[in-house]
Amino acid sequence: MGVQGLTSFMEENGNILKDVHFRNSKLIIDGSNLFNLLYFNSRLDQSHGGDYDAFEDQVCKFFKALRDCDIDPFVIVDGGSDYTDKKFDTLKKRALSRINTANDLSMGLQGSGGILPTLIKHVFKQVLSSLKVPYAQCICEADQEIASLARSWNCPVLSNDSDFYIFDIQAGFLPISHFHWQKVPMQRGSSIRYIPCKQYTTTSFCRHFNINRKVLPVFASVAGNDYIKLHNMGVSLRWEEYTSMKGRFARFDGLLNWLTPFHGQKDALDSVLRLISHSNNRQKTGAVLHGLSLGIEEYHLPPSCLERFFNDGVGPGPGRLPEPLRVLPDWTLLPLMEGRLPSCMVDVLLLGRMMQGAQVEDPSLPCGNNTSRYIRQVLYGLLLSGRTADHSSQRPPVDEVEEYYREGKSLTSSMVEAVLPSAAEHIQLDTLNQAPRLVQLKVFLETLGVSQSTLSGVPPHLRLPVAVTCYWLRHAHPPPELPVLQALLLGLVYGELCRQRKSQRGFMEGPVLERLIQRGRRSLDLGVAHAYSQWQCCLKESLHLNQLLCFPLAEPQCAWLYKGTLVHQLVTKLRGGLTPDSLLMGGPCSGQLYRAMLGAILNSNDAPVIPLVSGPQRATPPSLTQPLDNLTAHLHILALEYDDDDGAADGSKAKPEDDLGWTLVSVRTRHKSKDRFNRSRNPEFSRKQGRIGWE
């Protein structure tokens, strides 16, 4: 991000950065940069899909440190891609780099980069909301908006993006790498706390190198930022000739020396072009001028729309948006800035594109994002609905979105058709927020292939992840085995117990917390990692769809839904003979929640047949002899018998559980012998299999 190598160059010239005791001030925070650094610097899990609860803990500690020092944070996160699309090549290179990093991690290697978990942005925004930290999600990229607001409020920016060394922000820039929030000291003789950090200003930089601050954008563009790199255009300039410095920073020092005589951007840019022309690069001058001009433009600061958002709670008026962004319906602008709509919708509407993330998976299998493709197709259908048909053609209009994703170890793309389920046939994007609540719910449930009655016995805040699990079981490739499903549900139970404990509602089953966490070396089973990567992809896209449909289902607290290091260990324990009920020996509530979720999954339409094991052994799971698995044992019968009559899976009535705030109902199941599990909507996954029950 920003000018590659510039941060290290600043470290080399340490006297540019000033030591300060920061407190009692507003602070504009680059949110996307912050959640990256908090996750990676805390050395949290990357190989098993992430540990979101530990990340939430880090976020809470960070903002507590700010509060202790009377610092008022305002967090701004990135939205969609730059609508001019001039960073597209950079985005593709970063996507390929993440694929390579994920592949290294899948082999037990630690690469130079890192992989963020799939739901990290969702968790970050939810934690900010729970802490009541003011935050905004930009319509597009955030850097200019951050710098503009900091200039307007005369307060510093916290980030590690080297572009903030270039923006002219009077109050300066605080690099996160020097922001020592973990240990907050007190001033001598008082109770006043502060955060030791380093502060950068363009004034100190320009004084040190004797250059005019107006030419800093020229310096960044010529040195190479996210928008232009001259060496990629075949242009080579030897800035080392203008300095006596040796080593890797000689080009920066030489370029700064060369820029010393100039007092404005135009003179400096014209001189760069003459230098290029004299270096036998005359035919490339036009393309270089265009690229440098775009790069320089990124450091121009327009008036910020965020000040009005933070002060008055209103979004940008459509008239204040650049022309390309006016394709966004008026009703979406405020929810987008509030983070209640997915930022990916901007890329779909403006660029017709979706860039998929990378996770640790089995690289020999199709990308895990393929499993959630149908959910995205419905998302595309809703976003692109209402477009005017081309009346000159005999064919109906077909809307497609270009998706970029992993294929093997490479980045590839394909066109994906937008679709609409029957419940959404009359929905238009411009009035989607006005659609009846029942219609919005029907669209969501039809997309995931579950009924409202199926979820009635599940706590409202867990209905969405349970619906996602039903969808995942039908579409995942290879089909998940029984211990993978059991471990996932146990992880949801564990998360719910931890959530209840943190909310201090008096609901706690102590032993379960100790029994579920196993310490020690964490091995990686790529098959399990691939299955859970698919589940997280399905969950992410379902969260996006739920947001676009104005939350027909309650949005779950994502930090408590998945703990990668836990569920991977649970799969190993369950394969080894431990039973779900032995892991839930803490009281009745955890077992009832487990039964309720499992019952809903078995009760879902087209209930899948789950392979017993993935390895060579096919022994009867000991758990089926235990009381907790009375419900699951019925799947063996359901998989082998044709029964059109509804029947109670358990003769006894479940008792309501007041502590959880929801009521269990008797589970009613229905199954047809026809195998529907593998009739995936993704053609590349469609294949016929024999029925395998639980033995």
Secondary structure, DSSP 4 states (H G I P E B T S, - for coil): --STTHHHHHHHTGGGSEEEEE-SSEEEEEHHHHHHHHHHHTT--SSSS-BHHHHHHHHHHHHHHHHHTT-EEEEEE--S--TT-TTHHHHHHHHHHHHHHHHHHHTT---SS----TTHHHHHHHHHHHHT--EEE-SS-SHHHHHHHHHHHT--EEE--GGGGTS--TT-EEEGGG---SS--B-TTS--B-EEEEEB-HHHHHHHHT--GGGHHHHHHHH--SS--GGGGT----GGGG-S--STTHHHHHHHHHHTT--SHHHHHHHHHHHHHHTT-GGGHHHHHHHHHHHHHTT--PPPSHHHHHHH-----GGGS-GGGGGS-HHHHHHHHTT-S-THHHHHHHHSEEE----S--TTSPPGGGGGHHHHHHHHHHHHTTPPP-TTSSSPP--EEEEEEEETTEEEEEEEE----GGGTT--GGGGGGS-HHHHHHHHHHHHT--TGGGTTS-GGGHHHHHHHHHHHHH-SSPPPHHHHHHHHHHHHHHHHHHHHHTTSS---HHHHHHH---S-----HHHHHHHHHHHHHHHHHHHHHHHTT-SSPPP-GGGT-BHHHHHHHHHHHHTT--HHHHTTT-HHHHHHHHHHHHHHHHSTTPPPPPS-SSS--PPPGGGGSGGGHHHHHHHHHHH--EEEEEES-SSPPPPBTTTTB-----EEEE-SS--TT--SSGGG----------
